Amino acid sequence: MGQHANLGPSGGLHATLQQLKDDGTCGMVPADRLDIQGTAFQRRVWSALQEIPAGTSSGYGDVAARTDQLRAARAVAQACALNGIAVAIPYQRVLRSDGELGGYRCGVGRKRQILERVGVCR
């Protein structure tokens, strides 16, 4: 069973929203503890995405290398697109090899806003 956020009056929701506002995350729950469905490769990608430090970015090829699939940059992009919980698995931190933003499920404008807020993109 996956882990669920504490939304009670003890401040769980407030703390989660504050962290989201501050750095675009919600207290990274490891991908293997989240109740999400995906192939073994997708889950490795999602775990690798969680290893990218807040305020930094990585390339699709770099993430592919972290999954031991050096030539799988396009498959990494597909796994990013299939990630339905960007708050917990921050795929907005992955950029194209030429430094361009690339795609984003919520739109490239939103990706730019998130990355600007955390100082990755100006």
N, C-alpha and C positions, 0 to 999 in steps of 0.2 A: 504494500500500500504506500502511496506517495505521501510526502510530508505536506501538511497544510499550514497556511499562515495563521498566526494568532491574531484574530481581529477583535478581540475582546477589549473591555475598557481599561485594561492594564497598560495601555500605551502601545501595544503591538502594531496596530494599524498606523498610529501616529508616527512611531519610530520607522516603520517601513516606508511610509510616504516621505518622511524627511530624508531618509537615505536615498530614495529615488530622486528626490529634488537635488540633493547634494552631488551625487556621482553617477546617476543613471542605473543604479543597481538596487536590489532589495535584499541584501545580505545573502550572498550566494549560497544556496543550498546545493550541494554536489549533484551533478546531473544524474548520477546513478541512484540518488535518493528521491528524485522527482518522479511523479507519476505521469510520465510522458512516453509515448510510443514512438519507436523508430528502429531502424536497422542497427546492427552492431556498429557499423561505420558511422552512422548519424550520431549515435550516442558518444562515440569517441570524439567526433568533431565537437559536439556540444560540451563535452568535458574540457576539450582543448580551449574552447572559447572562454570558458570560465577561468582559465589560467592567465588570460591576458589581463594585466593589471589595469585598474581603473585609471583613466587619464592617459592611456596609451592606445596604440592601435597595432595591428598586425596585418600581414597580407594573406590572401587565400592560399598561396603556395606555402607560406610559413605554417599555417594551420594544417595543411595537408602533410607537411613533414612531421608535425607533432603526432599525427595518426599513423606514421610509418607508411604512408601512401604518397610518395614524393610527386607523382604525376597526377594527383587527384584534385587539383585546384578547382576545376569545374564542379566536381562532385561535392567539394566543400561548400561552394556557392549554393548548390542545390540543397544541401543539408541546412545551411543557414536560412534559406527561404522557407524550409519546412518547419523550422523552429517556431512554435506557436507561443512561446513565453519569453519574449525578449527581455523582460524585466529580470528574469532569473538567469537567462543564457544570453549574454550581451553580444549578439551577432553584429550590432552596429559598429563594433570596434574593428571589423575586418574591412580592409580597403583593397582595391585592385593593385596590381604590381606597378602600375604607372602613377600611383598615389591618388588617383581619382576615387570618389566615394563608392562607385558601383551601385548596385541595386539595394533596395530595402523594402520590406513588405509594407511598411507604413509610408513609403515615399522617400525619395532622396532628400527632399527639403527637411523632412523630420529627422532623418539621419544626420544631416548637417547641423541642425539645431542641437541635437543631443551631443554631438562631438564638439561643437563650439562651447557648450555649457561646461564640459569637463576639460576644455583646453587642448583638445587634440587637433582641432580644425579652426582656422581663423578666416 
